[in-house]
Amino acid sequence: SRWKRCMVALAGIYIEIILATIALAAVVFLPPNLLQALSIYIIGVCTFGTVLLNGNPLVKYDGYFALSDLLGIPNLSDQSREAIWQLLGKWIGRKAPFTQPLDAPVWLLAGYWILSTLYRTMLLLLILWGVNVLLRPYGLEVLAYYIAVVVLGSILFNLIRTVRRLPR
């Protein structure tokens, strides 16, 4: 059933929350030592990793599959991309190359695409900023800028290539 698939998709998140709870108990009840420091690290990884990535439905991890199963929309990401191309095709006067039947309203799928694209873009920029911060003390910010230009350039190249493939 839909609920069972949703629960299976969220099982990893449950385990991480249980692990973070055990680590929290270790921090509270153990004297300060290496094990307590490791427990704090586990709490950080389990909670922030779970909230920001694994449990977030805007990134294609457990939260995404749970939302997809909960809404009953298989291939939520693909359908949202199809919906946005249909809307953009109407707006710019071109027909979308693939037209598959959608399992949800176009506005809902397009809204999901916009939110997930903004979130993934924010994560990408955060990662690129983090790379810059890590490489700056070593005088390697040129390498960080090179990585950023290559990543952002490839995204722009793929976007232009995709728009050019739309039939008139």
C-alpha positions as CSV (number, residue, x, y, z in Angstrom):
1,S,0.0,0.0,0.0
2,R,1.0,3.6,-0.3
3,W,1.5,4.0,3.4
4,K,3.7,1.0,3.7
5,R,5.9,2.3,0.8
6,C,6.1,5.6,2.6
7,M,7.1,4.0,5.9
8,V,9.9,2.0,4.1
9,A,11.2,5.2,2.5
10,L,11.4,6.8,5.9
11,A,13.0,3.8,7.7
12,G,16.5,5.2,7.3
13,I,15.4,8.5,8.8
14,Y,13.9,6.6,11.8
15,I,17.2,4.8,12.3
16,E,19.2,8.0,12.2
17,I,16.9,9.6,14.8
18,I,17.2,6.6,17.1
19,L,21.0,6.8,16.6
20,A,21.0,10.5,17.4
21,T,18.9,9.9,20.5
22,I,21.4,7.2,21.8
23,A,24.3,9.6,21.1
24,L,22.5,12.3,23.0
25,A,22.1,10.0,26.0
26,A,25.9,9.3,25.7
27,V,26.6,13.0,25.8
28,V,24.5,13.6,28.8
29,F,25.6,10.6,30.9
30,L,29.2,10.0,29.9
31,P,32.1,12.0,31.3
32,P,33.9,14.3,28.7
33,N,36.1,12.1,26.6
34,L,36.6,10.9,23.1
35,L,33.4,8.9,23.1
36,Q,31.4,12.0,24.1
37,A,33.0,14.0,21.3
38,L,32.2,11.2,18.9
39,S,28.6,11.2,20.2
40,I,28.3,15.0,19.5
41,Y,29.6,14.4,16.0
42,I,27.0,11.6,15.4
43,I,24.2,13.9,16.7
44,G,25.3,16.6,14.2
45,V,25.5,14.3,11.3
46,C,22.3,12.4,12.0
47,T,20.2,15.4,12.7
48,F,21.4,18.0,10.2
49,G,22.0,15.3,7.5
50,T,18.6,13.9,8.0
51,V,16.8,17.3,8.1
52,L,18.7,19.0,5.2
53,L,19.1,16.1,2.8
54,N,17.7,12.7,3.6
55,G,14.3,13.8,5.0
56,N,13.8,16.7,2.7
57,P,11.4,16.0,-0.2
58,L,13.0,18.5,-2.5
59,V,16.1,16.3,-2.9
60,K,15.9,12.9,-4.4
61,Y,16.5,10.9,-1.2
62,D,14.2,9.2,1.3
63,G,11.9,12.3,1.8
64,Y,11.4,12.6,-1.9
65,F,10.3,8.9,-2.3
66,A,8.1,9.2,0.8
67,L,6.3,12.3,-0.7
68,S,6.1,10.6,-4.1
69,D,4.4,7.5,-2.5
70,L,2.2,9.6,-0.2
71,L,0.9,11.7,-3.1
72,G,0.7,8.7,-5.4
73,I,2.8,10.4,-8.1
74,P,5.4,8.0,-9.6
75,N,8.4,9.8,-10.9
76,L,7.6,13.0,-9.2
77,S,10.8,14.7,-10.4
78,D,10.3,13.7,-14.0
79,Q,6.6,14.7,-14.0
80,S,7.4,18.1,-12.4
81,R,10.1,18.7,-15.1
82,E,7.5,17.8,-17.8
83,A,5.0,20.1,-16.3
84,I,7.4,23.1,-16.2
85,W,8.4,22.4,-19.8
86,Q,4.7,22.3,-20.8
87,L,4.2,25.7,-19.1
88,L,7.3,27.2,-20.5
89,G,6.4,25.8,-24.0
90,K,3.1,27.6,-23.8
91,W,4.8,30.8,-22.6
92,I,7.5,30.9,-25.3
93,G,5.3,29.5,-28.0
94,R,7.0,26.2,-28.5
95,K,5.6,22.7,-27.9
96,A,7.3,20.5,-25.4
97,P,9.1,17.6,-27.1
98,F,7.6,14.9,-24.8
99,T,4.0,15.0,-23.6
100,Q,3.2,12.3,-21.1
101,P,0.0,12.3,-19.0
102,L,0.6,13.9,-15.6
103,D,-0.7,12.4,-12.4
104,A,-1.3,15.7,-10.7
105,P,-2.3,19.2,-11.6
106,V,0.3,21.1,-13.7
107,W,0.5,24.0,-11.2
108,L,1.3,21.6,-8.3
109,L,4.1,19.8,-10.3
110,A,5.5,23.1,-11.6
111,G,5.5,24.5,-8.0
112,Y,7.4,21.4,-6.8
113,W,9.9,21.8,-9.6
114,I,10.5,25.5,-8.8
115,L,11.0,24.7,-5.0
116,S,13.3,21.7,-5.6
117,T,15.3,23.6,-8.2
118,L,15.7,26.6,-5.8
119,Y,16.7,24.3,-2.9
120,R,19.2,22.3,-5.0
121,T,20.7,25.6,-6.3
122,M,21.0,26.9,-2.8
123,L,22.8,23.6,-1.8
124,L,25.1,23.8,-4.8
125,L,26.1,27.4,-4.0
126,L,26.6,26.5,-0.3
127,I,28.9,23.7,-1.3
128,L,30.9,25.9,-3.7
129,W,31.2,28.5,-1.0
130,G,32.4,25.9,1.4
131,V,35.0,24.7,-1.1
132,N,36.2,28.3,-1.4
133,V,36.4,28.7,2.4
134,L,38.3,25.5,2.7
135,L,40.8,26.3,0.0
136,R,41.4,30.0,0.8
137,P,43.8,29.4,3.7
138,Y,46.0,27.4,1.4
139,G,46.1,30.1,-1.3
140,L,44.0,27.9,-3.6
141,E,41.0,30.1,-4.2
142,V,41.8,30.1,-7.9
143,L,41.1,26.4,-7.8
144,A,37.8,27.1,-6.0
145,Y,36.8,29.6,-8.7
146,Y,37.8,27.2,-11.4
147,I,35.5,24.5,-9.9
148,A,32.7,27.0,-9.6
149,V,33.0,28.2,-13.2
150,V,33.1,24.6,-14.5
151,V,30.1,23.5,-12.5
152,L,28.0,26.6,-13.2
153,G,29.1,26.6,-16.9
154,S,28.0,23.0,-17.4
155,I,24.6,23.7,-15.8
156,L,24.2,26.7,-18.1
157,F,25.4,24.7,-21.2
158,N,22.8,21.9,-20.4
159,L,20.0,24.4,-20.0
160,I,20.8,26.1,-23.3
161,R,21.0,22.8,-25.0
162,T,17.7,21.7,-23.6
163,V,15.9,24.9,-24.6
164,R,17.3,24.6,-28.2
165,R,15.9,21.1,-28.5
166,L,12.4,22.3,-28.0
167,P,10.5,22.1,-31.3
168,R,9.0,25.3,-32.7
